[in-house]
Amino acid sequence: MDPVARGEDESLWTHCTVAIERANLDSLGKFSLFENHKHSGGTCNMAKPIREGCHSITPYLMVRDAAQAIEFYKRAFGAQEIERMTFPGGNRVMHAEIKIGDSRIMLSDEFPGTGCSSPQSIGGTTCQLFLYVPDVDAPYQQAIAAGATSIMAAADMFWGDRYGKLSDPFGHQWGVATHKEDVSPEEMVGIFNR
């Protein structure tokens, strides 16, 4: 039963739930994160507006089979798993967080009926994750060995990066780069127009 319908404090509901709309929870079998939190003995405190370990913008990926994606990101990019919440039965990931370098990425299984579709379901992706690393060639090859597909081999680029582009097995594209040289916008235009 919805905590608000039981007379619980609306602000408590707002501050104790993970960023999943109540309508989505209802459509996914009335699983209440509030109940899960309350029964685990958790408490709710006001927190910083940007969570510890997060930046102002954090990518949230929808994937077909998030559990496999997490394992791929560990092998390909050395990701650390920060947290994982599954639906009852444990077969679908409701929310997970991984850390690559100093940045977090959130992800979950796709739920097409709620507008949360993976690149595989929509036939492509509209964005690219851009990963800076100390030496692009080794991580690029590591990602290929883990199952990524090369779109563009790592090469020196006019903007000062050594850069390569990959597609992961879940349809997301990754730019992997090492910054080698500071190039001004004017120099970039000149180099590009040669």
C-alpha positions in Angstrom: 0.0 0.0 0.0 1.2 3.5 -0.8 2.6 5.2 2.3 0.7 8.4 1.6 -2.6 6.5 1.4 -1.7 5.1 4.8 -1.3 8.6 6.2 2.5 8.7 6.2 4.2 12.1 5.9 4.5 13.1 2.2 7.9 14.7 2.8 9.2 11.5 4.2 8.1 9.7 1.1 9.8 12.3 -1.1 13.1 12.2 0.7 13.3 8.4 1.3 12.6 7.0 -2.2 15.0 6.5 -5.0 14.3 8.5 -8.2 11.6 6.3 -9.6 8.2 7.7 -10.1 5.4 6.3 -8.0 3.4 5.5 -11.2 6.3 3.3 -12.4 6.4 1.5 -9.0 2.6 0.9 -9.3 3.1 -0.5 -12.8 5.9 -2.7 -11.7 3.9 -4.6 -9.0 3.4 -2.1 -6.1 6.9 -2.7 -4.8 7.5 0.2 -2.4 11.1 1.3 -1.7 9.7 3.2 1.3 8.6 -0.1 2.8 11.9 -1.8 2.0 13.8 1.1 3.6 11.5 1.3 6.7 11.7 -2.5 7.3 15.5 -2.5 7.0 15.7 -0.1 9.9 16.8 2.8 7.8 16.3 6.4 8.7 15.8 9.4 6.4 17.9 12.6 6.9 18.1 15.7 4.9 21.2 15.4 2.6 23.5 17.5 0.4 21.8 18.5 -2.8 24.4 16.6 -4.8 25.1 13.2 -3.3 28.6 12.3 -2.2 30.6 10.9 -5.1 28.3 12.4 -7.8 28.9 15.3 -10.1 26.3 17.8 -11.3 25.5 15.6 -14.3 25.6 11.8 -14.0 24.7 9.6 -16.9 21.8 7.2 -16.4 22.0 4.3 -18.8 19.1 2.0 -19.8 20.3 -1.4 -20.8 18.9 -4.7 -21.8 20.3 -7.0 -19.0 21.9 -4.5 -16.6 23.5 -7.3 -14.6 25.5 -8.4 -17.6 26.3 -4.7 -18.5 27.7 -4.2 -15.0 30.0 -7.2 -15.5 31.0 -5.9 -18.9 31.9 -2.4 -17.6 34.0 -4.0 -14.9 36.0 -6.0 -17.5 36.2 -3.3 -20.1 36.8 -0.1 -18.1 37.7 -1.3 -14.6 34.3 -0.2 -13.2 33.7 -0.6 -9.5 30.1 -1.5 -8.5 28.9 0.9 -5.9 25.3 -0.4 -5.4 22.6 -2.5 -7.0 18.9 -2.8 -6.2 16.9 -5.6 -7.8 13.2 -6.2 -8.0 11.8 -9.0 -5.9 13.1 -12.3 -7.3 16.4 -10.6 -8.2 16.2 -11.1 -11.9 15.9 -7.4 -13.0 18.0 -4.4 -11.9 15.9 -1.5 -10.7 18.9 0.8 -10.1 22.6 0.4 -9.9 25.6 2.6 -9.7 29.1 2.0 -11.0 32.3 4.1 -10.8 34.7 4.5 -13.7 37.7 6.7 -12.8 36.3 9.5 -10.7 32.8 9.4 -12.2 29.6 7.5 -11.4 27.3 6.1 -13.9 23.8 5.0 -13.0 22.0 2.2 -14.8 19.0 0.0 -14.8 17.3 -2.6 -16.9 15.1 -1.1 -19.6 11.4 -0.8 -19.0 10.0 0.2 -22.4 6.5 0.7 -21.2 7.7 3.5 -19.0 9.8 5.4 -21.5 13.0 3.7 -20.3 14.3 2.0 -23.4 17.7 0.7 -24.3 19.6 1.5 -27.5 18.9 -2.0 -28.6 15.1 -1.4 -28.4 15.2 2.0 -30.1 17.6 1.0 -32.8 20.6 3.2 -31.8 21.8 5.8 -29.3 21.6 9.6 -29.3 24.7 10.2 -27.2 28.2 9.1 -26.4 29.9 8.6 -23.1 33.4 10.2 -23.2 36.0 8.6 -21.0 39.4 10.2 -20.4 42.2 7.9 -19.3 46.0 8.3 -18.8 46.9 6.2 -21.9 44.1 5.5 -24.3 45.6 2.6 -26.3 45.6 0.0 -23.5 42.0 0.7 -22.2 40.7 0.8 -25.8 42.2 -2.7 -26.5 40.9 -3.9 -23.1 37.4 -2.9 -24.0 37.7 -4.6 -27.4 38.9 -7.8 -25.6 35.9 -7.6 -23.2 33.4 -7.5 -26.1 33.2 -3.9 -27.3 33.1 -3.2 -31.1 35.6 -0.7 -32.6 34.0 2.1 -34.4 37.2 4.2 -34.8 40.6 3.0 -33.8 42.5 5.3 -31.4 44.4 8.0 -33.2 45.8 11.5 -32.6 43.1 14.2 -33.3 43.2 17.8 -34.3 41.7 18.9 -31.0 44.7 17.6 -29.0 43.4 14.2 -27.8 44.4 10.7 -28.8 40.8 9.4 -29.3 39.1 6.2 -30.2 35.4 5.2 -30.4 33.7 2.0 -29.3 30.2 0.5 -29.1 29.5 -1.7 -26.1 27.5 -4.9 -26.4 24.4 -3.0 -25.1 24.3 -0.4 -27.8 26.0 2.5 -25.9 28.8 4.3 -27.7 32.0 5.3 -25.9 34.7 7.8 -26.8 37.9 6.9 -25.1 40.7 9.6 -25.0 43.9 10.8 -23.6 44.6 14.6 -23.7 48.0 15.1 -25.2 48.2 18.8 -26.2 46.3 22.0 -25.5 45.0 23.4 -28.8 43.2 26.7 -29.0 39.9 27.0 -30.9 41.7 29.1 -33.6 44.4 26.4 -34.0 41.8 23.7 -34.2 40.0 25.5 -37.1 43.3 26.0 -38.9 44.3 22.3 -38.5 40.8 21.1 -39.5 40.8 23.3 -42.6 44.2 22.1 -43.9 
